[in-house]
Amino acid sequence: MAGSVLLAGGTGGAKLARGLLDVTPGALTVVVNTGDDLEAYGGHVSPDPDLVCFWLADRIDARGWGLQGDTFAVMDGLREVGDDVWFNLGDRDLALCLRRARRLAEGATLTEAIGEQARALGVDRARVLPMTDDPVRTQIMAGGEWLPLQDFLIRRGGEGPVDGVGFTGVEAAAPSAEVLAAIAEAEAIVVGPSNPIISIGPILALAGLREALVAADAPVIAVSPIVGGAVVKGPPAAFLAWAGQPATDAGVLAHYGELLDGFVGEQRVPDAPIPQLVTDVDLSDPARRARVAGEVLDFARSLA
């Protein structure tokens, strides 16, 4: 199948991207959340696009984030002189962020800057597209105050309850022409097993994005982030609770609603209005990632 598009953010989305790279016979485009972006240490940090790039390049570190074998001399040096280093970046990771900030200051788009980075890392069989070239920042209401997402996740440890979620700048933002073209030309569109609220939510909040998905000829299929009846990583339960849904396959399916043409999860959702593929969605090793990705694409073929 040519022209597969994956909407992704976080570890689950990045792992499925790596699986799809192994089994997609044609082009793979990963449209990645940028609501997590922030400015730190003079660099432009794009956690989700970087994570996807590192996974696709087979350069993800064993800890699950950052570049394989990276060192942290700069962070150690900043701590030594008294800086509050709460967001850890490896030295080579920081180099990418500094270059990205410089390219943006020179007038490059975020799409251009991330494309250059992906090619430099050896990602040549897939495109990694930020969801927009416009600044969008996810904000979380917790404990009576609005917090940037990374402050909530790292400084607060991601502890709920979540009282509000907002996407600053989204009203003025739009998906890039590259994103819209990829969706229009796709033969399969997959919503990754990412946090539905903070990883996929910012993508779907962009003006015209939902309409582009509905108008696409390709089936839109979501893969559940619920593995073995629980969330593998991150705090989706608190965010789904805020959205009025349980952290179950049924809750994820209900959250996406009429956007989908098919749903992939480990538990069959009774009375679901769309076709379902019930299968193990564990992405913990290369064989499992390839199997899940292959089954998802076969499911898409059956719905096309």
C-alpha positions in Angstrom: 0.0 0.0 0.0 1.4 3.4 -1.0 1.0 6.6 0.8 0.4 5.7 4.4 0.0 8.6 6.8 0.4 8.3 10.6 -0.7 10.9 13.0 1.6 10.6 16.0 3.0 11.9 19.2 4.8 10.4 22.2 6.4 7.0 22.5 3.5 4.9 21.2 3.2 6.9 18.0 6.9 6.8 17.4 7.1 3.0 17.9 4.2 2.4 15.5 6.0 4.7 13.0 9.1 2.4 13.2 6.9 -0.6 12.7 5.2 0.9 9.7 8.6 1.8 8.2 9.4 -2.0 8.1 6.2 -3.1 6.4 4.9 -0.2 4.3 5.8 -0.9 0.6 5.3 2.7 -0.4 5.7 6.1 1.1 5.3 6.8 4.8 4.5 10.2 6.2 4.4 10.8 9.9 2.5 14.0 10.9 3.7 14.8 14.4 2.3 16.8 17.3 4.2 20.1 18.1 2.1 21.2 21.0 4.9 19.9 23.3 7.5 22.3 21.7 9.3 24.8 24.0 12.3 27.1 24.0 15.1 26.0 26.4 18.8 26.7 26.7 18.7 28.8 23.6 17.3 26.0 21.5 13.9 25.2 19.9 12.9 21.9 21.5 10.5 19.7 19.5 10.1 16.6 21.7 7.7 14.6 19.5 9.2 15.2 16.1 12.6 14.4 17.5 11.4 11.2 19.1 9.9 10.0 15.8 13.1 10.9 14.0 15.3 9.0 16.5 13.0 5.9 16.3 12.9 6.0 12.5 16.7 6.4 12.3 17.3 3.5 14.8 19.1 6.0 17.1 16.7 6.1 20.1 18.4 5.5 23.4 17.6 2.5 25.6 16.0 4.8 28.1 13.2 5.6 25.6 14.1 9.2 24.7 17.1 11.1 23.3 19.9 10.0 21.1 21.6 6.7 21.7 24.7 7.0 23.8 24.3 10.8 24.2 26.2 12.6 27.0 25.0 15.3 29.3 28.0 17.5 29.9 26.2 20.7 29.1 23.3 20.0 31.5 25.9 19.1 34.2 27.8 22.3 33.5 24.6 24.4 33.8 23.7 22.7 37.1 27.3 23.4 38.4 26.9 27.1 37.9 23.4 27.2 39.6 20.9 26.8 36.7 17.6 25.1 37.4 18.0 22.2 34.9 14.6 20.6 35.0 14.3 19.6 31.3 17.2 17.2 30.5 18.7 17.4 27.0 21.7 15.4 25.9 24.6 17.2 24.3 23.9 16.1 20.7 20.1 16.5 21.3 20.8 20.1 22.4 22.9 20.6 19.2 19.8 19.7 17.1 17.7 22.1 19.1 20.2 25.0 18.7 20.5 24.4 15.0 16.7 24.3 14.7 16.4 27.7 16.5 19.0 29.1 14.2 17.3 27.8 11.1 13.9 29.3 12.3 15.6 32.6 13.0 17.0 32.5 9.4 13.5 32.2 8.0 13.2 28.5 7.5 9.9 26.8 8.4 9.7 24.2 11.1 8.8 21.7 8.3 12.1 22.6 6.5 14.2 22.5 9.7 12.9 19.1 10.8 13.2 17.7 7.3 16.8 18.7 7.2 17.4 17.1 10.5 15.6 13.9 9.6 17.8 13.5 6.4 21.0 14.2 8.4 20.0 11.4 10.8 19.5 9.0 8.0 15.7 9.0 7.8 15.4 8.5 4.0 12.4 6.2 3.7 9.9 8.3 5.4 8.9 12.0 5.9 8.5 13.5 9.3 6.2 16.5 9.1 5.4 18.8 12.0 1.6 19.3 12.2 2.0 23.0 11.5 4.6 25.6 10.9 2.8 27.9 13.3 3.4 28.1 17.1 1.0 26.0 19.1 1.6 25.3 22.8 -0.4 22.8 24.9 -1.4 24.2 28.4 -2.8 22.2 31.3 -5.0 23.4 34.1 -4.0 21.5 37.3 -4.0 22.6 40.9 -5.8 25.8 40.1 -3.2 27.2 37.6 -2.4 26.9 33.9 0.9 25.2 33.2 2.9 24.6 30.0 2.6 20.9 29.2 6.2 20.0 30.0 6.0 21.8 33.3 2.9 19.6 34.1 4.5 16.4 32.9 8.0 16.9 34.4 7.9 19.4 37.3 4.5 18.1 38.5 5.1 14.5 37.4 2.0 14.4 35.3 -0.2 14.0 38.4 -3.9 14.7 38.0 -6.6 15.5 38.2 -6.5 17.5 35.0 -9.0 20.4 35.2 -8.5 21.8 31.7 -6.6 21.5 28.4 -5.9 24.3 26.0 -3.8 24.8 22.9 -2.5 28.3 22.8 -2.1 29.7 19.3 -4.2 27.1 17.6 -6.8 29.6 16.5 -4.2 31.3 14.3 -2.5 28.0 13.2 -3.1 25.8 10.2 -1.8 22.5 8.9 1.0 23.0 6.4 0.5 22.4 2.7 2.7 19.3 3.0 0.4 17.8 5.7 -2.8 18.5 3.7 -1.3 17.1 0.6 -0.1 13.9 2.4 -3.6 13.3 3.8 -5.3 14.0 0.4 -3.0 11.5 -1.4 -2.9 8.8 1.3 -4.2 5.3 0.9 -4.3 4.7 4.6 -4.5 7.2 7.5 -3.6 5.8 10.9 -4.2 7.7 14.2 -1.3 6.3 16.3 -1.5 4.8 19.8 -0.7 8.1 21.4 -2.4 10.1 24.1 -5.7 11.1 22.5 -5.9 14.4 24.3 -2.3 15.9 24.4 -0.6 14.1 21.5 -3.4 13.7 18.9 -5.6 16.5 20.3 -3.4 19.4 19.1 -3.2 17.9 15.6 -7.0 17.5 15.3 -7.5 21.0 16.7 -5.9 22.7 13.7 -8.4 24.5 11.5 -9.3 22.3 8.5 -7.5 19.2 9.7 -10.6 17.2 10.7 -12.3 18.3 7.5 -9.3 17.0 5.5 -9.5 13.6 7.2 -13.2 13.3 6.5 -12.7 14.3 2.9 -9.8 11.9 2.3 -10.4 8.9 0.1 -8.3 6.8 2.5 -9.9 5.0 5.6 -9.0 6.7 8.9 -8.1 4.0 11.5 -7.1 4.6 15.2 -4.9 2.3 17.1 -5.6 2.2 20.8 -2.9 3.1 23.4 -4.4 0.6 25.9 -2.2 -2.5 26.2 -3.1 -5.4 28.5 -6.0 -3.3 29.9 -3.7 -0.5 31.0 -1.8 2.5 29.7 1.8 1.6 29.0 3.4 5.1 29.4 2.3 8.5 30.3 -0.9 9.9 31.9 -3.7 9.3 29.3 -6.1 8.2 32.1 -6.2 11.6 33.7 -6.7 13.3 30.4 -9.4 10.9 29.2 -11.1 11.4 32.5 -11.1 15.2 31.9 -12.7 14.5 28.5 -15.3 12.4 30.1 -14.1 9.0 29.0 -12.6 5.9 30.7 -9.0 4.8 29.9 -10.3 1.8 27.9 -10.6 0.9 24.3 -14.3 1.9 24.5 -13.3 5.3 25.9 -10.7 5.9 23.2 -13.1 5.0 20.4 -15.8 7.2 21.9 -13.4 10.1 22.1 -12.6 10.0 18.4 -16.2 9.4 17.5 -17.3 9.9 13.9 -13.8 10.8 12.7 -12.9 7.1 12.3 -13.7 4.4 9.7 -12.1 1.7 11.7 -10.6 0.9 15.2 -7.8 -1.4 16.4 -7.7 -2.5 20.0 -7.3 -5.5 22.3 -10.9 -5.5 23.4 -14.0 -5.6 21.2 -16.1 -2.6 21.9 -19.8 -3.7 22.0 -22.2 -2.0 19.6 -19.4 0.1 18.0 -20.6 1.9 14.9 -17.5 1.1 12.8 -15.5 -2.1 11.9 -13.0 -3.2 14.5 -9.8 -5.2 14.4 -9.2 -7.0 17.8 -5.5 -7.8 18.2 -2.6 -7.5 20.6 -1.2 -3.9 20.2 1.9 -4.4 22.2 4.8 -2.6 20.4 7.6 -3.5 22.8 10.0 -5.1 20.3 10.7 -5.0 16.5 8.7 -8.2 15.7 5.7 -7.0 17.6 5.9 -3.5 16.0 6.1 -5.0 12.5 3.2 -7.4 13.2 0.9 -4.7 14.5 1.8 -2.3 11.6 1.2 -5.1 9.1 -2.2 -6.0 10.6 -3.2 -2.3 10.6 -2.4 -1.9 6.9 -4.2 -5.1 6.1 -7.2 -3.8 8.0 -7.0 -0.5 6.0 -7.0 -2.5 2.7 -10.1 -4.3 3.8 -11.9 -1.0 4.4 -10.6 0.9 1.3 
